[in-house]
């Protein structure tokens, strides 16, 4: 053994003498070789004996990868993928530019933003809707923000940013104090902390027929309806781009709109198609609200009932204008260039008495009778649709079903809420405060005349 070590030392000296200058040693190489020669790497042992050395080795590898590439890390913390694979499996995404090399991991803020952008791209997000009414918010004495729109480095320039300011949970105390009446309740946009204006790219608003310049004059019902229409239009757009909706923390305004989106699309029969009303209600309450951190106990103690507002608001989105089926129906119609117009069809109706033979095999004439009108047809009910497509009657049935489904969800929520949360909102009193509370509750949610057992 001594002879081998002497031979190795002599060889090293000879090599140094022949080269003139010894190459600089990679920092930590000695520690790496020492650890390598001592034990075999196992992912589950990374934080055990010798864990600090292993962690330094892993960190150094990531630093070296990051010199030339932007990469993702596949976690293998406890060897779940493979026991002798790295705890951080590197996936090289693309070669980084000089600018990215200088700025990616230099600062913590850049690093966190970089991870955020990487995740958004992975999820194919194109549209980012920011519900904050302020650009920055003071929390625990510090300025914090989740707004991509105030990023001075313009890291989110590749995304389509929408600033759609919406009142925070504090505003919903006024909703409760007005006996749960949202009509006529308008947010005070003149408050000092409100500094985020509404900003939506023009190309996203032209088809909605909404005067967005009047957003500060809308009451809570109008504002929620118009924002939901906007979000639904993004979801129903022709491309497959993803949509991110967020506020500052993600546990009040965010679940409000995500829940409304989920329930609206479910009511159209487009998502969660096997779930019944009680099941979709459970899913959205549990996942969108409870598991994402909505502090219901705190909100109830302050009377900030944004959670209740969400499900009571379902009565305001039952109509066709909120239905994704309306958009799909419009897209399914044939192009009218050189084809039939409504006027042509009406003329055909008068001449042909509804015969489909003159239209050819590619189209059929769909007509719906006006209620109580024998042998006559309304102008709006006549429509040209592709053969085999759902008829106007089917569309109307689907829209009617939408209203029924949303009403069932709302009724189920009100019944459960009033028998649990609603009864805890006010302490009992000799004067019968519980009965008064139920009456106030029924008056506010439009259940006047329903027995307390139904509530």
C-alpha positions as CSV (number, residue, x, y, z in Angstrom):
1,X,0.0,0.0,0.0
2,X,2.8,2.4,0.9
3,X,4.6,1.6,-2.4
4,X,1.4,2.3,-4.4
5,X,0.9,5.7,-2.6
6,X,4.6,6.6,-3.3
7,X,4.2,5.7,-7.0
8,X,1.0,7.8,-7.2
9,X,2.8,10.8,-5.6
10,X,5.7,10.4,-8.0
11,X,3.5,10.2,-11.0
12,X,1.7,13.3,-9.8
13,X,4.9,15.2,-9.3
14,X,6.2,14.1,-12.8
15,X,3.0,15.3,-14.4
16,X,3.2,18.7,-12.7
17,X,6.8,19.1,-13.8
18,X,6.1,18.2,-17.3
19,X,3.2,20.5,-17.7
20,X,4.8,23.4,-16.0
21,X,1.5,24.7,-14.3
22,X,-1.0,22.5,-12.5
23,X,-4.6,22.9,-13.6
24,X,-6.8,24.5,-10.9
25,X,-8.8,21.9,-8.9
26,X,-12.6,22.0,-9.0
27,X,-13.9,23.2,-5.6
28,X,-15.1,20.3,-3.6
29,X,-13.6,17.7,-5.9
30,X,-11.6,16.2,-3.1
31,X,-14.7,15.9,-0.9
32,X,-16.6,14.3,-3.8
33,X,-13.9,11.7,-4.4
34,X,-13.7,11.0,-0.7
35,X,-17.4,10.5,-0.3
36,X,-17.6,8.5,-3.6
37,X,-14.8,6.1,-2.5
38,X,-16.5,5.7,0.9
39,X,-20.0,4.8,0.1
40,X,-22.6,4.2,-2.7
41,X,-25.1,7.0,-3.2
42,X,-28.6,6.2,-2.3
43,X,-31.4,8.8,-2.7
44,X,-33.0,7.9,0.6
45,X,-29.7,8.4,2.5
46,X,-29.2,11.9,1.1
47,X,-30.3,13.6,4.3
48,X,-29.0,10.9,6.7
49,X,-25.4,10.1,7.5
50,X,-23.1,12.4,5.5
51,X,-26.2,14.2,4.3
52,X,-24.5,17.6,4.4
53,X,-21.8,16.4,2.0
54,X,-24.3,14.9,-0.4
55,X,-26.4,18.1,-0.4
56,X,-23.3,20.1,-1.3
57,X,-22.6,17.8,-4.1
58,X,-26.1,17.9,-5.4
59,X,-26.2,21.7,-5.1
60,X,-22.9,22.0,-7.0
61,X,-24.3,19.8,-9.9
62,X,-27.3,22.1,-10.2
63,X,-25.1,25.2,-10.3
64,X,-23.0,23.7,-13.1
65,X,-26.1,22.6,-15.1
66,X,-27.4,26.2,-14.7
67,X,-24.4,27.7,-16.3
68,X,-25.6,26.8,-19.8
69,X,-29.1,25.5,-19.5
70,X,-32.6,26.3,-18.2
71,X,-33.8,23.1,-16.6
72,X,-36.5,21.6,-14.6
73,X,-36.0,19.3,-11.6
74,X,-37.9,16.0,-11.2
75,X,-38.1,15.2,-7.5
76,X,-36.9,11.8,-6.3
77,X,-36.5,12.8,-2.7
78,X,-36.9,9.3,-1.1
79,X,-35.9,7.3,-4.1
80,X,-39.5,7.0,-5.1
81,X,-38.6,6.8,-8.8
82,X,-35.4,4.9,-8.4
83,X,-33.4,4.3,-5.3
84,X,-30.0,5.0,-6.9
85,X,-31.1,8.0,-9.1
86,X,-30.4,11.6,-7.9
87,X,-32.8,13.1,-5.5
88,X,-33.0,16.0,-8.0
89,X,-33.3,14.6,-11.5
90,X,-32.3,17.3,-14.0
91,X,-34.4,17.8,-17.2
92,X,-32.6,20.2,-19.6
93,X,-35.2,22.3,-21.3
94,X,-33.2,24.7,-23.5
95,X,-29.9,26.4,-23.7
96,X,-30.0,29.7,-21.8
97,X,-29.1,33.0,-23.4
98,X,-26.4,35.3,-22.0
99,X,-29.0,37.5,-20.5
100,X,-30.6,34.6,-18.7
101,X,-27.2,33.4,-17.4
102,X,-26.6,36.8,-15.9
103,X,-30.0,37.2,-14.3
104,X,-31.8,33.7,-13.7
105,X,-30.5,32.6,-10.2
106,X,-28.5,35.8,-9.2
107,X,-31.3,37.0,-6.9
108,X,-33.9,35.2,-5.0
109,X,-36.7,37.2,-6.5
110,X,-35.6,36.4,-10.0
111,X,-35.4,32.7,-9.1
112,X,-38.9,32.6,-7.6
113,X,-40.3,34.5,-10.6
114,X,-38.5,32.2,-12.9
115,X,-40.1,29.1,-11.3
116,X,-43.5,30.8,-11.5
117,X,-43.1,31.5,-15.2
118,X,-41.8,28.0,-15.9
119,X,-44.9,26.5,-14.2
120,X,-47.3,28.8,-16.1
121,X,-45.7,27.8,-19.4
122,X,-45.8,24.1,-18.4
123,X,-49.6,24.5,-17.8
124,X,-50.0,26.4,-21.2
125,X,-51.3,29.5,-19.5
126,X,-51.7,32.4,-21.8
127,X,-54.2,34.7,-20.0
128,X,-53.6,36.0,-16.4
129,X,-56.5,37.7,-14.7
130,X,-55.5,39.7,-11.6
131,X,-58.3,40.6,-9.2
132,X,-56.3,42.9,-6.9
133,X,-57.7,46.4,-6.5
134,X,-54.2,47.6,-5.5
135,X,-50.8,47.2,-7.2
136,X,-49.1,46.3,-4.0
137,X,-50.5,45.4,-0.6
138,X,-49.1,46.0,2.9
139,X,-48.9,42.8,5.0
140,X,-47.1,42.7,8.3
141,X,-45.5,46.0,7.5
142,X,-44.1,44.9,4.1
143,X,-45.2,45.7,0.6
144,X,-46.2,42.5,-1.1
145,X,-47.8,41.7,-4.4
146,X,-48.9,38.9,-6.6
147,X,-49.4,41.1,-9.6
148,X,-47.5,40.3,-12.7
149,X,-48.5,43.7,-14.0
150,X,-46.1,45.6,-11.6
151,X,-43.1,43.5,-12.5
152,X,-40.6,46.1,-13.6
153,X,-38.4,43.6,-15.4
154,X,-41.4,42.7,-17.6
155,X,-40.8,39.0,-17.1
156,X,-44.5,38.3,-18.0
157,X,-44.5,40.1,-21.3
158,X,-45.2,36.9,-23.2
159,X,-48.5,36.5,-21.3
160,X,-51.8,38.4,-21.9
161,X,-52.4,40.3,-18.6
162,X,-55.8,41.4,-17.5
163,X,-56.3,43.7,-14.5
164,X,-59.9,43.2,-13.4
165,X,-60.0,44.7,-9.9
166,X,-62.6,43.2,-7.6
167,X,-63.5,44.1,-4.0
168,X,-61.8,42.1,-1.3
169,X,-63.6,40.1,1.5
170,X,-64.0,43.2,3.7
171,X,-66.6,44.6,1.2
172,X,-68.8,41.6,1.8
173,X,-69.7,42.7,5.3
174,X,-71.7,45.4,3.7
175,X,-73.4,42.7,1.7
176,X,-74.4,40.9,4.9
177,X,-75.4,44.1,6.6
178,X,-77.8,44.8,3.7
179,X,-79.7,41.5,4.4
180,X,-77.7,39.7,1.7
181,X,-78.8,42.1,-1.1
182,X,-76.1,42.6,-3.7
183,X,-78.3,44.8,-6.0
184,X,-77.4,48.4,-5.6
185,X,-74.2,47.7,-3.6
186,X,-71.4,49.6,-5.2
187,X,-67.7,49.5,-4.1
188,X,-66.0,52.8,-3.2
189,X,-63.3,53.1,-5.8
190,X,-62.0,56.4,-4.4
191,X,-60.3,54.8,-1.4
192,X,-56.6,55.6,-1.0
193,X,-55.3,52.1,-1.3
194,X,-57.2,51.4,-4.6
195,X,-54.7,52.1,-7.3
196,X,-55.1,49.3,-9.8
197,X,-57.3,50.4,-12.8
198,X,-59.2,48.0,-15.0
199,X,-57.1,47.0,-18.0
200,X,-58.2,44.5,-20.6
201,X,-56.8,44.2,-24.2
202,X,-59.3,45.4,-26.7
203,X,-59.3,42.3,-28.7
204,X,-60.8,40.4,-25.8
205,X,-63.8,42.7,-25.2
206,X,-65.3,43.4,-28.6
207,X,-67.6,40.4,-28.6
208,X,-69.0,40.9,-25.1
209,X,-71.0,44.1,-25.6
210,X,-70.0,45.5,-22.2
211,X,-69.1,49.1,-21.6
212,X,-66.0,48.5,-19.5
213,X,-65.4,52.2,-18.9
214,X,-68.4,52.1,-16.5
215,X,-67.0,49.4,-14.2
216,X,-66.8,51.7,-11.2
217,X,-70.5,52.4,-11.5
218,X,-71.6,48.7,-11.5
219,X,-73.1,47.2,-8.4
220,X,-71.9,43.9,-7.0
221,X,-74.2,41.9,-9.2
222,X,-73.3,43.6,-12.4
223,X,-69.6,43.5,-11.7
224,X,-69.6,39.8,-10.8
225,X,-71.7,39.0,-13.9
226,X,-69.5,41.0,-16.3
227,X,-66.3,39.5,-14.9
228,X,-67.7,36.0,-15.2
229,X,-68.7,36.7,-18.8
230,X,-65.1,37.7,-19.5
231,X,-63.6,34.7,-17.9
232,X,-66.1,32.4,-19.7
233,X,-65.2,34.0,-23.0
234,X,-61.5,33.2,-22.3
235,X,-62.2,29.6,-21.4
236,X,-64.4,29.3,-24.5
237,X,-61.9,30.9,-26.9
238,X,-60.8,29.1,-30.0
239,X,-57.3,28.3,-28.8
240,X,-56.4,25.8,-26.1
241,X,-54.6,28.4,-23.9
242,X,-54.8,28.1,-20.2
243,X,-56.3,30.7,-17.8
244,X,-54.9,31.8,-14.5
245,X,-57.2,33.7,-12.1
246,X,-55.7,35.1,-8.8
247,X,-55.8,37.8,-6.2
248,X,-53.3,38.5,-3.5
249,X,-53.6,35.3,-1.4
250,X,-55.9,33.0,-3.3
251,X,-58.5,32.2,-0.6
252,X,-61.4,34.7,-1.1
253,X,-61.9,36.3,-4.5
254,X,-60.0,33.6,-6.4
255,X,-62.2,30.7,-5.2
256,X,-65.3,32.9,-5.8
257,X,-64.7,33.1,-9.5
258,X,-63.1,29.6,-9.9
259,X,-66.2,28.1,-8.2
260,X,-68.6,30.1,-10.4
261,X,-66.6,29.0,-13.5
262,X,-66.7,25.4,-12.4
263,X,-70.4,25.4,-11.6
264,X,-71.3,27.3,-14.8
265,X,-69.4,24.9,-17.1
266,X,-70.8,21.9,-15.1
267,X,-74.3,23.2,-15.5
268,X,-73.7,23.3,-19.3
269,X,-72.7,19.6,-19.2
270,X,-69.2,20.3,-20.3
271,X,-67.2,19.3,-17.2
272,X,-67.7,16.9,-14.3
273,X,-70.4,15.3,-16.4
274,X,-71.0,12.4,-14.0
275,X,-71.5,14.5,-10.9
276,X,-74.9,15.2,-9.5
277,X,-75.8,18.6,-8.0
278,X,-74.9,17.6,-4.4
279,X,-71.7,16.1,-5.6
280,X,-70.4,19.1,-7.6
281,X,-71.4,21.3,-4.6
282,X,-69.3,19.2,-2.3
283,X,-66.4,19.2,-4.7
284,X,-66.2,22.9,-5.2
285,X,-66.8,23.7,-1.5
286,X,-64.1,21.2,-0.4
287,X,-61.5,21.8,-3.1
288,X,-61.9,25.3,-4.3
289,X,-62.6,26.8,-0.9
290,X,-61.7,24.6,2.1
291,X,-58.5,23.0,0.7
292,X,-57.3,26.2,-0.7
293,X,-57.3,27.9,2.6
294,X,-60.4,30.0,2.8
295,X,-60.6,31.2,6.4
296,X,-64.4,30.7,6.9
297,X,-64.2,31.0,10.7
298,X,-62.5,34.4,10.5
299,X,-64.7,35.7,7.8
300,X,-67.9,34.7,9.6
301,X,-66.7,36.4,12.8
302,X,-66.3,39.6,10.9
303,X,-69.5,39.2,8.8
304,X,-67.5,39.0,5.6
305,X,-69.6,36.4,3.9
306,X,-68.0,36.2,0.4
307,X,-68.4,32.4,0.7
308,X,-72.1,32.6,1.0
309,X,-72.3,35.3,-1.7
310,X,-70.7,32.9,-4.2
311,X,-73.4,30.2,-4.0
312,X,-76.3,32.6,-3.5
313,X,-75.1,34.4,-6.7
314,X,-75.9,31.3,-8.8
315,X,-79.4,32.7,-9.2
316,X,-77.9,35.5,-11.3
317,X,-76.1,33.3,-13.9
318,X,-78.8,30.9,-15.0
319,X,-79.6,32.6,-18.3
320,X,-78.3,31.8,-21.8
321,X,-75.9,34.7,-21.8
322,X,-73.6,32.8,-19.3
323,X,-73.8,29.5,-21.2
324,X,-70.9,28.1,-23.1
325,X,-73.4,26.2,-25.2
326,X,-74.4,29.5,-26.8
327,X,-70.9,30.0,-28.0
328,X,-70.6,26.5,-29.3
329,X,-73.9,26.8,-31.1
330,X,-72.8,30.0,-32.8
331,X,-69.6,28.3,-33.9
332,X,-71.5,25.3,-35.3
333,X,-73.5,27.3,-37.8
334,X,-72.3,27.3,-41.4
335,X,-70.7,30.3,-42.9
336,X,-73.2,32.6,-44.5
337,X,-71.0,33.8,-47.3
338,X,-73.0,32.9,-50.4
339,X,-75.4,30.8,-48.3
340,X,-78.7,31.4,-46.6
341,X,-79.5,34.3,-44.4
342,X,-82.4,34.5,-41.8
343,X,-84.3,36.5,-44.3
344,X,-83.8,33.8,-47.0
345,X,-85.1,31.2,-44.6
346,X,-88.1,33.2,-43.6
347,X,-88.9,33.7,-47.3
348,X,-88.4,30.0,-47.8
349,X,-90.8,29.2,-44.9
350,X,-93.5,31.3,-46.5
351,X,-93.1,29.6,-49.9
352,X,-92.2,26.1,-49.0
353,X,-94.2,25.6,-45.8
354,X,-91.3,24.0,-44.0
355,X,-90.2,21.5,-46.6
356,X,-86.6,20.3,-46.1
357,X,-86.1,18.8,-49.5
358,X,-85.3,22.2,-51.2
359,X,-82.4,22.8,-48.8
360,X,-80.4,19.8,-49.9
361,X,-78.9,17.0,-47.8
362,X,-76.3,19.1,-46.0
363,X,-78.8,21.3,-44.1
364,X,-82.1,20.9,-42.3
365,X,-84.6,23.6,-41.4
366,X,-85.4,23.8,-37.7
367,X,-88.5,25.6,-36.6
368,X,-90.1,26.1,-33.2
369,X,-93.7,27.1,-32.7
370,X,-94.6,30.1,-30.6
371,X,-96.5,29.2,-27.4
372,X,-100.2,29.1,-28.2
373,X,-99.8,29.9,-31.9
374,X,-101.1,27.2,-34.1
375,X,-99.5,26.9,-37.5
376,X,-97.3,30.0,-37.1
377,X,-93.7,30.4,-36.3
378,X,-91.6,33.1,-34.7
379,X,-88.9,34.9,-36.6
380,X,-86.2,34.2,-34.0
381,X,-86.9,30.5,-33.8
382,X,-86.1,29.7,-37.5
383,X,-82.4,28.8,-37.9
384,X,-80.3,27.0,-40.4
385,X,-78.1,24.3,-38.8
386,X,-75.8,21.6,-40.2
387,X,-77.4,18.2,-40.7
388,X,-77.0,16.0,-37.7
389,X,-76.3,18.9,-35.4
390,X,-78.4,19.3,-32.2
391,X,-81.6,21.1,-33.0
392,X,-82.8,24.4,-31.6
393,X,-85.1,22.4,-29.3
394,X,-82.2,20.5,-28.0
395,X,-80.3,23.7,-27.3
396,X,-83.2,25.2,-25.5
397,X,-83.6,22.0,-23.5
398,X,-80.0,22.2,-22.5
399,X,-80.3,25.8,-21.4
400,X,-83.4,25.0,-19.4
401,X,-81.5,22.1,-17.8
402,X,-78.7,24.5,-17.0
403,X,-81.1,26.7,-15.0
404,X,-82.5,23.7,-13.2
405,X,-79.1,22.4,-12.3
406,X,-77.8,25.7,-10.9
407,X,-81.0,26.1,-8.9
408,X,-80.6,22.7,-7.4
409,X,-77.0,23.5,-6.4
410,X,-78.1,26.8,-4.8
411,X,-81.0,25.2,-3.0
412,X,-78.8,22.4,-1.6
413,X,-76.2,25.0,-0.5
414,X,-78.8,27.2,1.2
415,X,-80.3,24.3,3.0
416,X,-77.0,23.0,4.3
417,X,-75.7,26.5,5.1
418,X,-78.8,27.6,7.1
419,X,-78.8,24.4,9.2
420,X,-75.1,24.7,10.1
421,X,-73.2,27.9,9.5
422,X,-76.3,30.1,9.5
423,X,-77.4,29.1,12.9
424,X,-74.0,29.7,14.4
425,X,-73.7,33.2,13.1
426,X,-75.6,34.8,16.0
427,X,-75.6,33.7,19.7
428,X,-79.0,32.6,21.1
429,X,-81.1,35.2,23.0
430,X,-84.3,35.1,25.0
431,X,-86.0,37.2,22.4
432,X,-85.8,34.5,19.8
433,X,-82.9,35.7,17.8
434,X,-82.6,32.4,16.0
435,X,-86.0,32.8,14.5
436,X,-85.2,36.3,13.5
437,X,-82.0,35.2,12.0
438,X,-83.7,32.7,9.8
439,X,-86.3,35.2,8.7
440,X,-83.6,37.7,7.8
441,X,-81.7,34.9,6.0
442,X,-84.8,33.9,4.0
443,X,-85.6,37.5,3.2
444,X,-82.0,38.1,1.9
445,X,-81.7,35.0,-0.2
446,X,-85.2,35.1,-1.7
447,X,-86.7,32.2,0.2
448,X,-89.5,34.2,1.8
449,X,-92.5,32.0,2.4
450,X,-90.5,28.7,2.6
451,X,-90.9,26.9,5.9
452,X,-88.1,26.7,8.4
453,X,-87.9,23.0,7.9
454,X,-87.1,23.6,4.2
455,X,-84.4,26.0,5.3
